[in-house]
Amino acid sequence: MKLVGTRDKSQKVTLSEALLNPSANFGGLFAPLKLPKFDKNFFHKAKDFSYEEVAMEVIRSFDFDVKDDIFKNALKTYAKFDDKKCPLHIEKLDKHLYINELYHGPTRAFKDMALQPFGSIIDALAKKDGKKYLIMCATSGDTGPATLEAFSGSENVKVVCLYPDDGTSEVQRLQMVNAKASNLKVIGIKGNFDDAQRALKSLLSDKEFKDELAKNELSLSAANSVNFGRILFQIIYHFYAYIWLLKKGALKDDEKFDIIVPSGNFGNALGAYYAKKMGAKIGSIKIASNQNNVLTELFNYGVYDINDKSLVKTMSPAMDILVSSNVERLLFDKFGDVKTRELMLDLSRAKCYEISKIRGFKAKYCTDEECAKFIKKLAKNGKLIDPHTATCFKFANTKKPTMITSTAHWVKFTPSMIKAIKNEKIYDEKAQMLALANEFNETIPDEILSLFDAKAVHTSVVGQDKIKETIIEWIKK
């Protein structure tokens, strides 16, 4: 199977080409023109499959040019997760409500689910081609630590991570600035995540920057979900959630379930949409946002308008996003490349576009006050949820099987947890984190606790006009 450009479908590339060169013509992304389909017989058999076996079935169905052995080795990275047999954990919360915990990997965020195997694949392809790569990533908090962890110590790949200074949680920041491997560079930028993502996209299409990298024998790629390699692995866990519900008898063969996704950049929700199109019996995909509610307006009114919006800093910082990249792949799937190019041009020039309402999606947003109430309510029932997962509970009153997608461990957002549950301020984050964990009989991972005693390796914070210069200086060292 080939992937095509979302703004020019005549541009066709293999998966390996899209992985290593994720920018498509006219500033677009790469996406499948058609998706493979799975029938009832497959899902019946798959009830006996391991997570890795489900993953390989999904991957093989695309018939990509990357060999099975590379994918199989990539999936072995899940051995780093809490449960070596299955990287995620699903549990029942209420009569019809389930939660899919995707944060049991090394950096305690759902981004590990895609970036651990993604890192292995990129490393293998670079080694196979005898090339070295610079992987760029922009983060609102979770992609950065997961990317740095995935490529730490690689001989074939260098990583530059851009994060908004004062725009992530303290644990997220510590995970990045304490990254020790010599192939990693972390740069704080003056601005927000949208600025970081804009800088990333600009560098990916910057000929002068690429030429400078070439002088240092480096090719350029990206680890953000602009890269389809990330989306591929995000399809799988939604697929597995459906199979799990079938296996547990929570669903009949022809019964559908809804998925609730806390969403900022829309990659997680896009994975659910693709899984649905491929045969998983998903009903509504419910998009939960914070006060940066561009997705709520898009799915409720068909309008994407950021003219009068400025980014709001919330207690769920990984969703503090106004320009949601992966919506473009949904637009392409619904309206085709010509229309998508027009809409993206409208967004670039007029900061607004309008479309007919897209079916199959519902959307709501949470204020910080509502989010805190959900955290406190769940805590009273003995369950700690992070502020991003908390936004999902706006949809929680359900009479049909529903799966909440839980995206991060609460320890990454201790100040918000303490404020919501105890109504206290932070005076010693590590001590208060330990006290909260003790109260709920939870164990805090050592890799989180050790962050507070580590000395920062990366201290650069630069203006947006200095990003390229800072990267080139580091590359030349």
Secondary structure, 3 states (H helix, E strand, C coil): CCEEECCEEEEEECHHHHHHCCCCHHHCCEEECCCCCCCHHHHHHHCCCCHHHHHHHHHHHCCCCCCHHHHHHHHHHHHHCCCCCCCCEEEECCCCEEEEECCCCCCCECHHHHHHHHHHHHHHHHHHHCCCEEEEEECCCCHHHHHHHHHCCCCCEEEEEEEECCCCCHHHHHHHHCCCCCCEEEEEECCCHHHHHHHHHHHHCCHHHHHHHHHCCCEEEECCCCCHHHHHHHHHHHHHHHHHHHHCCCCCCCCCEEEEEECCCCHHHHHHHHHHHCCCCEEEEEEEECCCCHHHHHHHHCEEECCCCCCCCCCCHHHCCCCCCCHHHHHHHHHHHHHHHHHHHHHHHHCEEECCCCCCEEEEECCHHHHHHHHHHHHHCCCCCCHHHHHHHHHCCCCCCEEEEECECHHHHHHHHHHHHHCCCCCCHHHHHHHHHHHCCCCCCHHHHHHHHCCCCCCCEECHHHHHHHHHHHHHC
